[in-house]
Amino acid sequence: MTTGDKDFDGAVNMTAAELEKWLGTDESRSVGQKTEGGESVGHESGRKIVAILRKKRTDITDADRAHMRKVTGYVHRHLAQRPKGDVSGTPWRYSLMNWGHDPQK
């Protein structure tokens, strides 16, 4: 396991099943910058994260590792912007969850 893998494992605190279930919700689809296809960048990232989490470590590609670094950076930047008060139903939390991190876990 590389340092990048450990950073990713620390940033992503949702299981593949939890994330996949979350991505199926209206709340998940309600946040983020939409691409031409209508899906948000974070939602698309979440689908990639699910695929990575389901792979054996030996099957992870260079492209997967690049995405893992992107995810780690996003989660760390977004956590630093935590709003005050209860974040339960906030777009801030929903965005993080699309990237595999539930700040309430």
C-alpha positions, -999 to 999 in steps of 0.1 A, spaced: 0 0 0 14 34 -10 11 66 10 -15 78 -15 -36 47 -7 -35 55 30 -45 91 24 -74 79 2 -84 54 29 -84 82 54 -104 106 32 -130 81 21 -149 69 51 -179 54 33 -181 18 21 -188 11 -16 -223 0 -6 -230 31 15 -217 54 -13 -236 36 -40 -268 38 -20 -262 76 -14 -255 82 -51 -290 69 -58 -307 97 -37 -322 130 -48 -300 147 -23 -269 134 -39 -280 146 -74 -290 180 -60 -255 193 -54 -224 201 -74 -214 216 -106 -231 199 -135 -213 187 -166 -227 187 -201 -242 153 -195 -262 167 -165 -243 147 -139 -223 167 -113 -185 163 -111 -189 149 -76 -215 124 -85 -193 111 -113 -164 110 -89 -185 89 -65 -192 63 -92 -155 61 -98 -148 58 -61 -173 29 -58 -154 11 -86 -121 17 -69 -133 5 -36 -146 -28 -52 -112 -35 -68 -84 -56 -54 -55 -34 -45 -34 -52 -71 -59 -42 -98 -58 -5 -92 -45 14 -122 -25 46 -126 -58 63 -136 -74 50 -104 -44 63 -83 -47 97 -100 -84 98 -91 -76 87 -55 -53 117 -52 -80 140 -66 -105 127 -41 -81 131 -12 -73 167 -22 -110 176 -26 -120 161 8 -92 179 26 -100 212 10 -138 209 15 -134 199 52 -115 231 58 -146 250 47 -169 235 72 -199 258 79 -209 266 114 -238 248 131 -256 216 122 -244 203 88 -268 174 86 -289 185 56 -265 209 40 -251 210 4 -217 211 20 -222 176 36 -240 163 5 -210 173 -17 -186 156 6 -206 125 6 -206 124 -32 -168 122 -29 -170 93 -4 -167 112 29 -195 116 54 -184 142 80 -210 129 104 -193 95 107 
